[in-house]
Structure formats: C-alpha cells, structure tokens
C-alpha cells in the first residue's frame, strides 16, 4: 500500500472526516479508510437531511455561519434562539436524564464553535425552511430548536468535507475494511485491513474509530436490541455492522451506553432492506403530529402530538416495530396535506387516498377496517377545538376521554379527500458502544485508556438513551471527531 501515516481514521462519514481534518490541521499525517466503495462513501451521513443542532443566541450567531443570509430573509423569519440551557434541558428530558453528564457538557459547549470550524473548512449551511419551519401569518416560524442544515443535506455535507480533505492532502482509501488492531501495553502498533480483497497491515501510531454503530448487523440487532429487530429496515448504509465497536472491544475497550437502545423512525413499509442513496432520507415519514397513526388492529398506539417531532420521531419507530405485523398507517385529511414534509411527495411511497373515511379504511392493507373506522370516529368526537391550531408551537389543542389522548395539534379528520401512508420501523443508529473520556480517548475496562486509540460518532456510547433530540447525531460526530483528531495529533507528537 505504501502508506506510512501517523494516524489512521476508520470511516469516512462526518465524524471521521472531521477527525481527519482536525488531525491534519494539527500537523499529523493522516490516512482515512472507508469500507464502502467510492460510490457509497460517507457512512450514514450520506443518508441524512444534514440537520445539525447547536447553541445559538440569536440571528447574529446564525449569520456568522451562514454569511449568505440576507436582510430580507431575516425579516421574513422568526429564528428564535436555542440557548445552552435549552440544549441541556432537551438532552436530559429525552434521555430520561441518563446521558453521560461529562460527554453532554462537551457536546453542548462545543456545538457552536464546531459548526463555525466546519464552516471555515468549507461546509456550507442554510436554514431548514422546508423541514423545520411553518409559515405563520406570512412569516417563517422555526420550531423544535433545530434551524440549520448542511447545504445539499447529508450528501452535500459529505461532498464538502471530502473536498476539504482532498485540499488538505488527506488520502482516503475506499473498499478498505478495517479488521483488527495490533495493540500492546504501549499502545497502537498497526491496523489490519482488507483493501480491494487483500489483507494488509498498516503501521501507525494512533487510530480513530469512527465507522458507525451496528445497525446494519441483523444478528447484533437481535442480540442486543431484542427479538424482532432483525425485521427492521436499515435507514442508512449497509456497511455499519459494528466493526469499530468489535475491534475496540477486542483491544480491551470498555463498553458503554444503552446497548438495547437505538434511533428508530417511521419508514416506508415497502422501502428496500438498506438505504438508497438516490432516495436519501425520503422514505422517512415524520409529519405524524399532524394526523393519527393506526395499527393492524385499527387502534391508535401513541400520542402523535406528545411533542415536536424532533423529540419523538427517534423512538416512535420502535413503537411501530412493536405493533402487530410491524406496521402502521399515518392518516391525514386535506386541512393539513399542504403542511406535510417533502418526503410524502416522493414517487416511491406507499399511499392510499379516498373521499370518505369509510372508503379510506377499506383501502388500508392489513388493517381491521371496522375497528379503524370506530377509532377514527371516536377520535374526531374527542378533539377539543377551543385552542387554535398552530403547528409551530405546542398549541395544547388535544383530545379528551380517549385511552391515548393526543396532546397537541389535534384536528378532526373531517375534510376530504383523506390520505394515508403505510410505514414500518427504520433503524438509523444504535446507542451502545465504546466508552471514551473528554479527550475522545477510548477507555479500557480498568477505567484507564488504551494509548493511541480514539473514537467518535455513532460508536461512542453514553450520549443517547431511549430517545434523541433531532439533529444531535451529526453535531456529536463533528464535536467528538474534531476532539479525537486534535488529541490523536497531540498523542503522535505532531
């Protein structure tokens, strides 16, 4: 192979390339290895919308990372703020206060500086008008603490990060799978890889593991997440099978985090087994707060309006998987169709439409139609219309008297035509992984560190439990990727 790097970065997604750029910026010689072929590079990042959650105290902070944001756009939008206190509250609340406090503090306090650093590396950002804002009284109102996405979504983020890596002189080897680490008491000696089908050993002083969780490994999903998880669709790359976690554990790393937990969403029932880069995240269906979800028994099974979708979508996929036959239907009427996210308009969608509820329930494949019709009628009768409907705030427009009440955004289904979309569970990433310290160094099982071994991204355990605030994954990958790269460079004496 002829490569003699100081640092090897395993993976080529957001966390990995941020680590490589930070290490190179610090003067280290860096080699990136990507298991996927060139056309599928970028890990799960390539399959995301590119949303990133970070602290900002007003429009001036946003303008610093989006210099193209003009006065007219600012006048036509309410961007609000997302303070460090908001971020801490959200991380605590959605993870049931189990998120590692030290890692959470590092994530939040470094979120905005890391976004600015990425912008200086050539990553472009823009407001998420289409996914995170509703036009209220002629003005875009952003909601849920999530305002900014990478230009071009996940694929655009990967494109710009890889351009920055190329500009920095960082070599990226595709079709190169990391197999094992050669590590002794003194640290990393080399990494064993299979490149274009040939097994080789690459000498190096440090390794950054940033190659995702085990969501694409059906055996591990069933082993750790539980029975039935082999039936879930995989939202993203087929290459995230837990290689980095396995190599770390074999080298003596401590496991950490919520190993039976994952980020899982509503995903089109007829989507392929793994993600499709031509569709990206278009198979997701996240406008359920505007309607109702029905299972095969014709029953609702969650509070669709419990919170903004940012704070419920990553756990509701599990609820869908737990339903009979692992599917559900999302039902809307014409009052809200124009508010549905763009993913409902893709050609590859499982959809039915009808002019009456009686006709609609008869078209819902796999559903007890009579029970479903009764559920919808009971729901309609339970809607309390005293509060005005406002999708940009928690409007407290709910239901009363149901076994599962809807807390916000409840509208009677009374305006034909009616439309329904069939979903199943799509797994994004797993929550369990390796334990790291504040320097992204991998801890061993005796609470020390494994010299020269660092980790970032999905394979880091301890941040997310049960649920996840939307947009935090890419931010976490970038924050800890940057730290891992800087500390690895310091370790090798760059």
Helices and strands as residue ranges (DSSP letters): E 7-10, H 14-25, E 30-33, G 38-40, G 43-47, E 51-52, H 59-65, H 71-75, E 77-78, H 84-94, H 101-109, H 111-121, E 125-127, H 129-132, E 133-136, E 139-142, E 148-150, H 153-167, E 171-173, E 176-184, E 187-195, E 198-203, E 206-209, H 218-220, I 221-225, G 229-231, E 233-234, H 243-250, E 255-256, E 262-268, G 288-290, E 292-294, G 309-311, H 313-321, G 324-326, E 328-332, G 337-339, G 342-345, E 351-354, H 357-363, H 369-382, E 418-430, E 433-434, E 441-443, E 449-455, G 457-459, H 472-491
